[in-house]
Each structure stands twice: as C-alpha cells, then as structure tokens.
Amino acid sequence: MEPIPLIVIVGPTASGKTDLAIRIAKQYNGEVISADSRAIYKGVDIGAAKPSVDERQNVPHWGFDLVEPGERFTAADFQQYANCKIAEIRARGHVPILAGGTGLYVDAVIFNYNFPPEPPTSERAKWEGMDIGALHEYCVKNNIHIPENKHNKRYVVNAIFRNGYALKKSVVPDKNSIVVGIATERHALHDRITQRAEQIFQGGAVDEALRLARHYGWESEAMKANVYRVIHEYVKGVVSIEQAKELFINRDWQLAKRQMTWFRRGEHVMWLDIGSAYTYIAHALDKLNNL
C-alpha cells in the first residue's frame, strides 16, 4: 500500500499558501508543516506572518519556533526535521501538508537533497577572497538563492556553503507527493502584499522588532526579514513610518519575484489559481479515499 501522499503548496509571499493549507487540513484531517526560513525562529511572529492562534485552531502546525533567533539552522536541518514530521503525521493516518515559500527548504524535502559536510576553513577563505560580483555570478549560474543582504560577502558565502553543495538524489519529486503552486496575477499579488503590509504594521511589528533587537541585536539572522530591516531604518530616523511601509512593500514584491523564479525552474509544479488549486488537491485526496 502506498503511503499517504505529501501535499506540497508553494508560491510567492502573500499568495495565500497558508490559508489553502489550513482549508485542506481541516477537510482532510491534515497537519501543516511550514517551509519558511523566518518562521523557524522563536518570537518572530508578526514579521514572519505566522498564522494566528485562531487560524491554527484544530489544525496541528509544525515548523514554527524551532530555534532562538541567534541560533544556526540550515536547509539540511529543516530537511531532517520535515522528514521526521512527515513520517509521524503519516503514522497517525493524517495527511502531511508542506506549505511555504522558501524554495530550498521545499526542494530539499521533495528531491531528497544530499547535504555533505561543510568545506574546510581553507575552502571558505578561497570564496571570501572573491569579489561580491563574482560571488553573485556563481550563485546565479548554480541556482543558489542570493540572500536578502546581498552586499554582505559573509552572507553570500554562507549561502554558497549551505546551499551550493547540496546535491539532488532525484531529478523528479518523490512519487508520493502532489506539488501545487499558487498562480496569482501580478496586480492582485501586489495588492495582497500591500494589504498584508498594513496588517503587519498595525499588528505590532515595530514593537516586536524592538523587543527582538534588544535581546538578539539587529544583525541577528532572524532580523534580516524585510519588515525588520525597514523598521530598523525607521528606528534610526532614516525614514518615516509611511516610507518604511513603502520600502517593505517594494522589498516583499522583489522577494515574491525571486521566489517565482525559483519555483518556476522545474516542471514538477502544477500552477493553478487558489480556487483551482483547492479543487485539484481535493480531487486527488477524494480519489485516494475512495480506493
């Protein structure tokens, strides 16, 4: 007997992935695993747009609050964590649903990436000796996600070390996975990003950023989320609160475009609008339940 399929929902930020995952989970006895590289941090709630307690009601969620903001957590760590949770969810007879916009996290799971040990110090020195332009060029050629702080050489080198040496064990996703991408028209996605920016700022993002900065500093990896970076500019007096919102919208829009570039590289994703995506997944699960 084939194991319960892994439902994978991907797409750009603010496309509605989480809402769809929760809807499917409620109807088909599912559990949601977040594939979001910001949601792993404790206390990063508003900035990571984690679903509220009410939204998570009656639906088990995983992948949140795994480490402190100052702790190291790699794609390999996420792969191990997610695979463990998928096995546990299946053992309970429930449907595992992997949903998120961090492409490397998702691909590490569905393509069973092989993450070798990190290179020795001498190898790091070689990369750190390269100029930032050459590092960016290497990342583009090798499909390595360039970090948000792309002008910081240390972050780019870390991205190469953490992600660039990962090898796919498979050229196609696991056969027991159903991978759906949320396709959203550009103007509609931009409107959603704008609306969410208002909600995040009204929801207490500034207070959350200040609290986290007091404990972990503005340079903590968790504080590299777009909203915290623009709030830092606001706190320093560089921009007004309205300008910070506009910066956040623009940066999240750029993030959305990078996410789409990543997910559209392969042919394994079924791209559908959110309503059709629900119908597609529901049909697949109904078919399996009727076997």
C-alpha positions in Angstrom: 0.0 0.0 0.0 1.3 3.4 -1.0 1.9 5.9 1.9 -0.4 8.9 2.3 0.7 11.5 -0.2 2.6 14.6 0.8 0.7 17.7 -0.3 3.1 20.5 -1.2 1.8 24.0 -1.6 4.3 26.6 -2.9 4.2 30.1 -4.3 5.3 33.7 -3.6 4.8 35.6 -0.4 1.2 36.7 0.3 -0.2 34.4 -2.3 -2.5 32.5 0.1 -0.5 29.3 0.7 -1.2 29.1 4.4 -4.9 29.7 4.0 -5.2 27.0 1.4 -3.1 24.6 3.5 -5.4 25.2 6.6 -8.5 24.7 4.5 -7.2 21.4 3.1 -6.1 20.3 6.5 -9.5 20.9 8.1 -11.3 19.0 5.4 -8.9 16.0 5.1 -7.5 15.5 8.5 -4.2 17.1 7.7 -1.3 18.6 9.5 0.6 21.6 8.2 4.4 21.9 8.1 5.7 25.4 7.4 8.5 25.7 5.0 9.5 29.3 5.9 13.1 30.2 6.8 11.8 33.0 9.1 9.0 31.1 10.9 11.6 28.8 12.4 12.6 31.5 14.9 11.0 31.9 18.3 9.4 35.2 18.8 9.4 36.1 15.1 5.6 36.1 14.8 4.4 39.2 13.1 7.5 39.6 11.0 7.2 36.0 9.7 3.4 36.4 9.1 2.7 33.2 11.2 -0.9 32.3 11.2 -2.7 33.4 14.4 -3.7 31.1 17.2 -7.3 31.3 15.9 -6.2 30.3 12.4 -4.3 27.3 13.8 -7.2 26.1 15.8 -8.0 22.4 15.2 -5.1 22.1 12.7 -1.7 20.9 14.0 1.1 23.1 12.7 4.8 22.3 12.6 7.9 24.2 11.6 7.4 27.2 13.9 9.6 28.4 16.8 12.3 25.7 16.3 15.3 27.8 17.4 16.3 31.0 19.1 16.9 34.0 16.7 20.7 33.8 17.2 20.9 30.0 16.5 22.1 28.4 13.3 19.6 26.4 11.3 20.3 25.2 7.8 18.3 23.7 5.0 19.8 20.3 6.0 18.4 20.8 9.5 15.0 21.6 8.0 15.1 18.6 5.7 15.7 16.3 8.7 13.0 18.0 10.8 10.4 17.9 8.0 11.1 14.3 7.0 10.6 13.3 10.7 7.3 15.2 10.9 6.1 13.7 7.6 6.7 10.2 8.9 5.0 11.0 12.2 1.9 12.5 10.5 1.6 9.6 8.2 1.9 7.2 11.1 -1.1 8.9 12.7 -3.1 8.3 9.5 -3.2 12.1 8.7 -2.3 14.0 5.6 1.1 15.9 5.7 0.9 19.3 4.0 4.2 21.1 3.4 3.5 24.8 2.6 5.9 27.7 2.2 7.9 30.0 0.1 11.5 29.0 1.0 12.4 27.1 -2.2 15.5 25.4 -0.9 13.5 24.0 2.1 10.8 22.6 -0.1 13.2 21.2 -2.7 15.5 19.6 0.0 12.5 17.5 1.0 10.8 16.6 -2.2 14.0 15.9 -4.2 15.8 14.3 -1.2 18.9 16.6 -1.3 22.1 15.2 -0.1 23.9 17.7 2.1 27.6 16.9 2.5 29.7 18.3 5.4 30.6 21.9 5.1 34.0 22.6 3.3 37.1 23.2 5.5 38.3 26.6 6.5 40.7 26.8 3.6 37.8 26.4 1.2 35.9 29.3 2.9 39.0 31.5 2.6 39.0 30.9 -1.2 35.4 32.1 -1.5 35.9 35.0 0.8 38.8 36.2 -1.4 36.4 36.6 -4.4 34.7 40.0 -5.0 31.0 40.3 -4.5 30.2 40.4 -8.2 31.9 37.1 -8.8 30.0 35.5 -5.9 26.7 36.8 -7.3 27.5 35.4 -10.7 28.4 32.0 -9.3 25.1 31.9 -7.4 23.0 32.8 -10.5 24.8 30.2 -12.6 24.3 27.5 -10.0 20.7 28.3 -8.9 21.8 29.4 -5.4 19.4 31.8 -3.7 21.2 35.1 -3.1 20.4 36.3 0.4 18.5 39.4 1.1 21.6 41.1 2.4 23.3 40.5 -0.9 26.1 43.1 -0.4 27.4 41.4 2.7 30.0 39.0 1.5 29.7 36.7 4.5 26.1 36.1 3.9 26.6 35.3 0.2 29.5 32.9 1.1 27.3 31.2 3.7 24.6 30.8 1.1 27.1 29.0 -1.2 28.3 26.8 1.6 24.8 25.9 2.9 23.1 25.6 -0.4 25.5 25.3 -3.2 27.0 22.0 -2.3 23.6 20.3 -1.9 23.0 17.6 -4.5 19.7 16.2 -5.6 19.3 12.5 -5.2 16.4 12.6 -7.6 15.6 14.7 -10.7 11.9 14.4 -10.1 9.9 14.9 -6.9 9.0 11.9 -4.6 6.3 10.0 -6.4 4.1 10.2 -3.3 4.0 14.0 -3.4 1.5 16.3 -5.1 3.1 19.7 -5.7 0.9 22.7 -6.4 1.9 26.3 -7.0 -0.4 29.3 -6.3 -0.5 31.4 -9.5 -1.6 34.9 -8.9 -1.9 37.8 -11.3 0.8 40.4 -10.8 -1.5 43.3 -9.8 -3.5 41.0 -7.5 -0.4 39.8 -5.8 0.9 43.3 -5.4 -2.4 44.3 -3.8 -2.2 41.4 -1.4 1.4 42.4 -0.4 0.2 45.9 0.2 -2.7 44.8 2.3 -0.5 42.5 4.3 2.0 45.3 4.9 -0.8 47.4 6.5 -1.8 44.4 8.7 1.7 43.7 9.8 2.4 47.3 10.8 -0.9 47.7 12.5 -0.4 44.3 14.2 2.6 45.5 16.3 5.6 44.8 14.0 7.5 47.8 15.4 7.2 46.7 19.0 8.1 43.1 18.1 11.2 44.3 16.2 12.3 46.4 19.1 11.8 43.6 21.6 13.8 41.1 19.4 16.6 43.7 18.7 17.0 44.2 22.5 17.6 40.5 23.0 19.4 39.5 19.8 20.6 42.6 18.1 19.7 44.0 14.7 22.4 41.9 13.0 20.8 38.5 14.1 19.9 36.3 11.1 16.3 36.4 12.2 16.3 40.2 11.9 17.1 40.0 8.2 13.4 39.7 7.4 12.3 42.5 5.2 10.0 44.1 7.7 12.6 44.2 10.5 15.2 45.8 8.1 12.9 48.6 7.2 11.8 49.1 10.8 15.5 49.4 11.7 15.7 52.3 9.2 12.7 53.9 10.8 14.2 53.5 14.3 17.4 55.1 13.2 15.4 58.1 11.8 16.3 57.4 8.2 12.7 57.0 7.0 9.3 57.8 8.3 6.8 55.1 9.2 4.9 55.5 5.9 8.2 55.4 4.0 9.1 52.2 5.9 5.8 50.6 4.8 6.5 51.5 1.2 10.0 50.1 1.4 8.6 46.9 2.9 6.1 46.6 0.1 8.8 47.1 -2.5 11.1 44.6 -0.9 8.4 41.9 -0.5 7.5 42.4 -4.1 11.1 41.8 -5.1 11.1 38.7 -2.8 8.0 37.4 -4.5 9.6 37.7 -7.9 12.7 35.8 -6.7 10.5 33.1 -5.2 8.6 32.7 -8.5 11.9 32.4 -10.4 13.0 29.6 -8.1 9.8 27.6 -8.2 9.3 28.0 -12.0 12.7 26.4 -12.8 11.2 22.9 -12.9 8.2 21.3 -14.5 7.1 19.4 -11.4 4.8 22.2 -10.1 1.2 22.3 -11.1 0.4 26.1 -11.3 -3.2 27.0 -10.6 -5.1 29.9 -9.1 -6.0 29.4 -5.5 -9.6 28.1 -6.2 -8.5 25.6 -8.8 -5.6 24.5 -6.6 -8.1 23.6 -3.8 -10.2 21.7 -6.3 -7.1 19.9 -7.7 -5.8 18.8 -4.3 -9.3 17.9 -3.0 -10.0 15.7 -6.1 -6.7 13.9 -5.6 -7.4 13.2 -2.0 -11.0 12.2 -2.6 -9.8 9.7 -5.3 -7.4 8.1 -2.8 -10.0 7.9 -0.1 -12.3 6.1 -2.5 -9.8 3.4 -3.4 
